[in-house]
Amino acid sequence: MTGRQLRVAFCGIGRMGAEMVAALTDRGFPVTVWNRTAERAITIAERTGVQVASSPAMATKNADVVFTMLTDGKAVLSTLTGQDGILTAARAGTIVVDCSTIGACAAGAAAALCAAAHVRFLDCPVSGSTAVAREGNLGLMAGGDLTVIDEVRPVLEALGTVVHVGPAGAGAAAKVAVNALLHTFSTTLAECLVTARKAGVSADALFDVLAAGVLWNRFLDYKRPAFTDPAHTGVAFDLATATKDLRLAVATSDDTDPAKSVVRRALELHQHALHDGYGDRDMAAMAAWFQATADQVDPSAAAGDAVPGREPERT
């Protein structure tokens, strides 16, 4: 594949996928896209000039590199093997790069399916927001053969910074760990914003304090508007998907004592927020959920309830 521009297929044009495709086309890569909902693929084609395929197989037919950016492991595996799936059309030696958040077990299954079809596989999930994806500044956690990574490095580096974390499955495992940290941090931030607001500190003021201190980071930088002005900030990462990521993280650490797991507690809080109808809102809406539940608390109630306004869970 060296000596010429790599031809790219991209399957899965959600919020992140659309911005990743734009980053690739901005850097001159020829891209063909497929999406389960065709209208989304057509919209990105109008925006970027990419070709639209009617199936994963048609997108893959002439591609050197095939990206998948899908909801979960089930979606990735079915896109690989289903009728008109990627592996029905991929030529021997084609490289499949999965950027989804699916966990190490599903990544291992995808790698095995690709190997059986004489197709090479990298699990290469990404870290960053849609804005970061648009700029080509994502963090990529690559699991797989380093020689394969090097072969497609020009394409990967069009999306951001590549870190080789280990063999197949290691990228997916790293992503689960990163997102577990991300969502526990974000959940705690949401709670602290509500607590500070109760004492008269605005969300903007608290973010200004954070910006001047050691806790400031890229997440706080690009996520600030979602916390401080949610009414005028679009959904970049919905709370339902954040909850899926936390489920993956909890499943990965099943041997952890539930009473001592911060990640499990974050999952429980997200599940309550989903039950209360916040699933299609941005992950920063945990702040709104904390506020809503805090407003329901009887001021005379004892502190330390599992969730404000709810009976403690029984296990």
RAWOVEN-V487292 format. One record per residue. RES is the residue in one letter. NEAR is the number of other C-alpha atoms within 12 Angstrom. Layout:
RES:NEAR  RES:NEAR
This chain:
M:20  T:14  G:8  R:13  Q:22  L:30  R:32  V:39  A:47  F:55  C:51  G:40  I:36  G:33  R:30  M:39  G:38  A:40  E:34  M:48  V:49  A:38  A:34  L:38  T:34  D:23  R:24  G:21  F:33  P:32  V:40  T:42  V:52  W:45  N:38  R:28  T:19  A:21  E:18  R:23  A:35  I:24  T:23  I:34  A:28  E:16  R:18  T:27  G:22  V:32  Q:32  V:36  A:33  S:23  S:31  P:41  A:32  M:28  A:40  T:41  K:30  N:27  A:37  D:36  V:44  V:52  F:48  T:51  M:40  L:33  T:32  D:31  G:31  K:21  A:27  V:40  L:33  S:26  T:39  L:43  T:25  G:19  Q:16  D:22  G:31  I:44  L:41  T:28  A:31  A:34  R:23  A:24  G:23  T:35  I:45  V:50  V:50  D:54  C:43  S:45  T:47  I:45  G:44  A:36  C:26  A:30  A:44  G:29  A:28  A:41  A:37  A:26  L:27  C:37  A:24  A:19  A:24  H:20  V:30  R:37  F:45  L:50  D:55  C:54  P:48  V:43  S:40  G:36  S:36  T:31  A:29  V:29  A:33  R:27  E:26  G:32  N:26  L:32  G:31  L:41  M:41  A:43  G:39  G:36  D:26  L:22  T:17  V:32  I:34  D:21  E:27  V:37  R:29  P:27  V:41  L:43  E:30  A:30  L:42  G:31  T:26  V:30  V:28  H:30  V:26  G:22  P:27  A:39  G:37  A:33  G:43  A:47  A:37  A:36  K:40  V:39  A:31  V:29  N:37  A:36  L:26  L:32  H:40  T:33  F:24  S:34  T:38  T:24  L:34  A:35  E:31  C:26  L:34  V:32  T:22  A:21  R:23  K:16  A:12  G:13  V:17  S:20  A:30  D:22  A:18  L:28  F:31  D:18  V:18  L:22  A:19  A:14  G:12  V:9  L:17  W:19  N:18  R:20  F:30  L:31  D:22  Y:23  K:33  R:31  P:23  A:33  F:39  T:29  D:20  P:22  A:15  H:12  T:20  G:23  V:30  A:33  F:33  D:32  L:37  A:33  T:33  A:44  T:41  K:32  D:41  L:39  R:32  L:33  A:38  V:30  A:25  T:25  S:22  D:16  D:13  T:15  D:13  P:18  A:16  K:13  S:21  V:24  V:39  R:32  R:28  A:39  L:35  E:29  L:39  H:42  Q:27  H:30  A:36  L:26  H:16  D:22  G:20  Y:29  G:26  D:23  R:31  D:36  M:41  A:47  A:43  M:46  A:36  A:35  W:36  F:33  Q:25  A:22  T:24  A:25  D:16  Q:16  V:20  D:14  P:11  S:8  A:14  A:13  A:14  G:12  D:16  A:19  V:28  P:27  G:24  R:20  E:14  P:15  E:14  R:7  T:5
